[in-house]
Amino acid sequence: MKKFFTLISVALFAMSANAQKDYEDYLAVDDEGNYNTEFAAIVNTDGKTATNVVNGNSVVTFGTTNVSVEGVSTGTPADKLEGGQDLTIGNSIGDNMYEYTVNSSKPIEWKSGNRGDISYYWIQGTGVPAVSAYAEEIITDGTPTGNYRLAYVKFDPAVGGLPVTGLYYKITTKVAGALKIAIWANKGSHPTYLVDADTKNVSNFLVEGYINGQTWTQDDVDAGTVAEDQKGKMKFLDNTAIKKVHDDANQTNPYVIGAGNQPFFGSLIVDAEANKTYYFFQGTTQIGFNGYTFYPGKSKEDIATGIEAIKNIPVEENVNAPVYNLAGQKVNANAKGLLIKNGKKFMNK
């Protein structure tokens, strides 16, 4: 399994020891679950509670030669015994909408997660991303209770705005290139956004990786694509395959990944402009962040097609794989001539 993840890591981060390095990359959490130094420096001995909280935010900065990132994780108000939240209510700003201040917050955390069967780690902060928030009074059976809770205004691509609370990442690129961000999305039904800080426009993206429930089948084994022991395990999908899952599920939101009801583990690929800042976040939940790779001078199409040759490498040769002739017809393993097995040609005399 470790060998399998090593191959998939190559697919996700396009690393090759035999090629000249034309990219720069950063891992927030490595394939053993260890935090990078920037994240390790801001968590307590419990491995998750933020120690650098200022004004209700925990901020971590990191980057590479041409990319700088600021991750922001925000606390939420602590619960009160009577079921409300620890808020002080200010002026009315609309129907059942009030200004507020937070008296005490729950701890801010930067905690790691892992999808064990593909050994895919990520780090996740706290707080719901929102372009604004207000206090609303809790009404029970039509009667005001005197308790209040926060109501978040989520990002809407048609309206614009930028997150001011919750978990989000500000990514600045010094030169133009293709940015590949490795993420975990708990539910694909939560839209994923990369928003231009100046124009407030959402960037189009390509995506590739794993969707929970999308697995290798017996047909894949019979075709020699993977070994028998990979049947039933998660399948690495390119952008075309993920778009098909999206369309087959009748999803209409272009920013929803896959079918919309299953976790996603993989990469979002976008074109980044020079000297631009982008906000990266999910619409209504906290996104898991594994790291990024940046390719100066490349486009997202360059990067998405660049892993075609390695994304379906099996763990080992399948000795029981079917044998085909050059016409694509399945033949007996003892057949003579130029044959194909495990996707390779060989001569059987």
QUIMOQUI-V765020 format. One line per field, one symbol per residue. ss: DSSP state (h for helix, s for strand, l for the rest). psi: psi as a letter, one per 40 degrees, with the letter a starting at -180 (. if undefined). burial: b if it has 9 or more other ideal C-beta (glycine too) atoms within 8 Angstrom, else e. A space follows every 10 residues. Layout:
ss->???
psi->???
burial->???
//
This chain:
ss->lhhhhhhhhh hhhlllllll lllsssslsl llllslhhhh llslllllss llssllssss ssslllssss ssssllslsl llllslssss ssssllssss ssllslllsl ssssshhhls ssssllllls lsssssssss llssssssss sssllsllls llllsllsss ssslllssss ssssslllll lsssssllll lslllsssss slllsllhhh hhlllllhhh lllsllslhh hhhhhhhhll llllllllll lllsssssss sslllsssss sslllllsss sssssslllh hhhhhlllll llllllllll llssslllls slllllssss sllsssssl
psi->dddddddddd ddefhheeih hfiiihhdha eeehiidddd eeiaeeedhh efhhfeihhh iiaadehiih hhhhiiiiii deeaigihha iheahfhiii ihdiiiihig iiihhdeefh iiihaihhhi eiiihihhhh fehheeiiih hhhihhdeda iiheiahihh hhhdiiahhh hhihhdheeh ihihhhddee ihhiiiiiah hhehiiiddd ddeediidee heihhhhidd ddddddddef heheehhade eiihhahhhi hhihfihihh iideihihhd aihhgheiid ddddeeedee efhidihhde iihiaeeehh iieeiiahih hfeiiihh.
burial->eeebbebbbb bbbbeeeeee eebbbbebbe eeeebbebbb ebbeeeebbb eebeeebbbb bbeeebbbbb bbbbbbbbbb eeebbbbeee eeeeeebbbb ebeebbebbb ebbbbeebbb bbbbbbbbbb bbebbbbbbe eeeebebbbb bbebbeeeee bbbebbbbbb bbbbebbbbb bbbbbebbeb bbbbbbbeeb ebbebbbbbb bbebbbeeeb beebbbbeeb bebbbbbbbe bbeebbeebe beeebbbbbb ebbbbbbbbb bbeeebbbbb bbbebbbbbb bbbbbbebeb ebbbeebeeb beebbeebee bebbbeeeee beeebeeebb beeeeeeee
//
